[in-house]
Amino acid sequence: MTKEEIEKIVSEIKKMFDETGEIPSSFADRVKDHLGKTPLPLQFYFWGLLAEQVPDALNFFNSTDDEKPVTTVYIPPVLVKVARIKAIVEGTSLSEFVRKSLIKWLKEDVEKGSEDVLKS
């Protein structure tokens, strides 16, 4: 997959989710299969872009019929304290600060890793 293909897929997911509020499991499975064959920086780019544009659709990609959607992530207490301080300084909520930071870090990884991907 290329960066442009990922952007097109996320655009399709957004359109699908806006129209129906759902993502068919067969479609989600196909996307996950293709992502599994994609270099890691581009996988990060996909998840960051999806989280930014259609955050509610993430549950359709993180769950199977046998498990509930993933909704929590463990963050060490010291990082929570640092994030709270930075969120206060920026005048935003902790969850919004963490979401923006994660998206920023993922995009930076994609940009740094894109040269490595092109070489391989």
MIFI-172293 format. One line per 4 residues: number of its first residue (from 1); their letters; for each residue x, y, z of N, C-alpha, C. Coordinates in pm, whole numbers. Each point is the difference from the previous one (the first is absolute). Last residue first. Layout:
REM MIFI-172293
NUM) a) X Y Z X Y Z X Y Z | ... $
REM end
This chain:
REM MIFI-172293
120) sklv) 1337 10 51 -23 -146 2 -84 -47 -115 | 106 466 78 123 -73 -28 -23 -150 -9 | -352 297 125 31 16 -142 127 -75 -39 | -129 11 453 -97 -78 -76 33 7 -149 $
116) desg) 248 266 296 36 -141 17 -92 -89 -83 | -97 456 17 122 -20 -77 44 -146 8 | -370 136 256 -34 -7 -142 124 -20 -86 | -21 65 492 10 -135 -55 -25 -8 -148 $
112) kevd) -39 410 246 137 -49 18 19 -134 -67 | -433 182 -4 89 85 -79 145 -47 11 | -319 -219 263 -24 -29 -142 95 82 -85 | 1 82 459 59 -131 -29 -16 -35 -147 $
108) eklw) -210 389 155 145 19 -4 70 -131 -33 | -463 -15 67 32 67 -127 150 22 -13 | -158 -175 406 -15 -99 -108 35 62 -135 | -4 281 378 113 -94 4 -9 -102 -111 $
104) kils) -360 304 50 123 71 -40 118 -96 -5 | -407 -165 166 -10 22 -144 127 69 -52 | -34 -54 463 15 -130 -66 -3 15 -151 | -87 381 261 141 -40 8 24 -131 -71 $
100) krvf) -445 158 39 78 83 -92 147 -41 -1 | -280 -217 311 -39 -35 -137 83 79 -101 | 55 104 455 58 -131 -31 -32 -39 -144 | -198 395 164 146 16 -10 66 -131 -41 $
96) esls) -459 -8 93 25 70 -126 150 19 -21 | -141 -187 408 -24 -93 -111 27 65 -135 | 36 268 392 105 -102 -5 -20 -92 -120 | -190 497 -45 -23 -115 88 113 -101 -17 $
92) tgev) 103 526 -76 -85 -103 -60 -21 -113 100 | 310 407 -1 -140 36 18 -95 -99 -65 | 503 13 52 -60 24 -132 -148 37 9 | 236 -104 397 76 109 -63 -62 36 -136 $
88) iaki) -173 -373 223 -38 123 70 69 120 -65 | 123 -422 -155 -137 31 -42 -48 130 64 | 418 -175 131 7 56 -135 -139 38 -51 | 23 -217 416 65 131 9 3 67 -137 $
84) ravk) -156 -441 18 -95 93 65 58 140 6 | 279 -346 -157 -102 37 -99 -102 97 59 | 326 -180 288 63 90 -97 -103 48 -102 | -144 -325 304 27 127 69 61 102 -96 $
80) vlvp) -67 -435 -159 -129 66 18 21 136 67 | 368 -284 -44 -35 62 -128 -133 73 8 | 143 -245 375 88 115 -19 -30 71 -132 | -234 -409 109 -43 119 75 88 123 -22 $
76) piyv) -56 -382 -386 66 12 130 -36 131 70 | -327 -248 -337 101 104 -10 64 13 138 | -344 -359 -302 73 31 123 107 105 -29 | -487 -66 -250 142 -25 -19 69 37 131 $
72) ttvp) -540 -106 -215 94 52 98 143 -41 -35 | -394 -128 -256 -30 139 35 99 59 99 | -135 -424 -383 103 47 91 -26 147 30 | -393 -362 -131 94 99 -53 100 43 107 $
68) kedd) -193 -488 49 -57 134 4 102 98 -58 | -33 -530 -148 52 91 102 -67 136 -9 | -88 -381 -296 16 -61 131 45 97 109 | -58 108 -474 -130 -41 51 10 -50 144 $
64) tsnf) 369 340 -117 -50 -112 -79 -135 -37 57 | 321 481 -1 -74 -107 66 -34 -110 -99 | 224 428 -97 68 -53 118 -70 -117 64 | -159 264 -379 125 -62 -41 72 -68 116 $
60) fnla) -406 246 51 -33 -101 -101 125 -74 -49 | 26 369 306 -52 -121 65 -33 -109 -100 | 136 440 -144 110 -84 47 -50 -130 61 | -267 383 -160 10 -120 -84 110 -95 46 $
56) dpvq) -88 438 192 -101 -98 41 5 -128 -82 | 287 380 -100 38 -72 122 -101 -106 44 | 135 268 -441 -119 -79 34 26 -79 129 | 325 323 -167 -115 31 -85 -128 -73 40 $
52) eall) 426 -55 240 -22 143 -17 -131 29 -73 | 151 -444 60 -32 56 132 -32 148 -10 | 152 -218 -389 -134 -48 35 -44 58 134 | 437 89 -136 -94 71 -87 -144 -41 32 $
48) gwfy) 346 -227 224 -4 140 41 -101 80 -80 | 81 -451 -119 -72 9 128 -9 143 49 | 242 -78 -403 -141 -37 -15 -75 21 131 | 466 56 8 -65 111 -70 -150 -27 -16 $
44) fqlp) 270 -341 173 -18 107 98 -73 118 -63 | 122 -342 -287 -107 -47 89 -30 106 105 | 362 76 -278 -125 27 -70 -119 -53 79 | 436 -80 168 -29 143 1 -131 35 -72 $
40) lptk) 145 -466 -2 -48 53 127 -25 151 1 | -40 -296 -457 106 39 94 -57 74 122 | -312 -355 -252 50 135 -23 110 33 100 | -300 -388 -20 105 -16 -102 69 133 -30 $
36) glhd) -369 -31 303 97 -96 50 117 -21 -95 | -379 264 -121 91 71 91 109 -92 53 | -344 -184 -265 92 80 -81 100 74 88 | -337 -242 220 88 -92 -74 103 76 -82 $
32) kvrd) -337 247 221 100 -51 95 97 -97 -68 | -362 160 -256 94 110 28 109 -49 94 | -348 -297 -87 84 18 -120 104 109 23 | -321 -70 340 94 -113 -8 94 13 -120 $
28) afss) -351 314 48 102 21 104 105 -111 -5 | -372 -49 -279 84 110 -47 114 25 99 | -325 -312 121 76 -54 -114 96 107 -55 | -306 116 344 114 -77 51 83 -57 -114 $
24) pieg) -280 464 -41 -21 -145 -13 124 -78 43 | -141 472 198 97 -48 -99 -24 -149 -11 | -326 449 175 62 -131 16 105 -22 -108 | -307 374 27 40 -13 140 67 -133 29 $
20) tedf) -177 202 -432 -68 -111 70 31 -9 149 | 168 359 -304 -128 -41 -58 -75 -101 86 | 439 157 118 -93 114 3 -138 -39 -50 | 349 -316 -29 -41 18 139 -99 116 12 $
16) mkki) 192 -88 -424 -81 -114 41 -56 22 141 | 309 315 -161 -125 10 -75 -97 -110 45 | 432 -16 178 -72 117 51 -136 12 -68 | 292 -328 -161 -51 -37 132 -82 114 58 $
12) esvi) 226 83 -401 -113 -92 -22 -63 -41 133 | 389 258 22 -109 81 -56 -125 -85 -24 | 392 -216 129 -56 72 114 -115 90 -46 | 236 -224 -335 -75 -96 82 -65 71 118 $
8) keie) 286 255 -274 -123 -34 -71 -86 -96 82 | 426 110 164 -88 117 7 -133 -27 -69 | 331 -328 -38 -50 6 138 -96 117 16 | 225 -40 -405 -102 -104 12 -61 -1 140 $
4) ektm) 360 291 -80 -119 45 -72 -113 -103 9 | 423 -108 178 -62 104 82 -131 48 -65 | 135 -489 -134 69 128 0 -74 97 90 | 46 -570 -25 -83 118 0 88 125 0 $
REM end
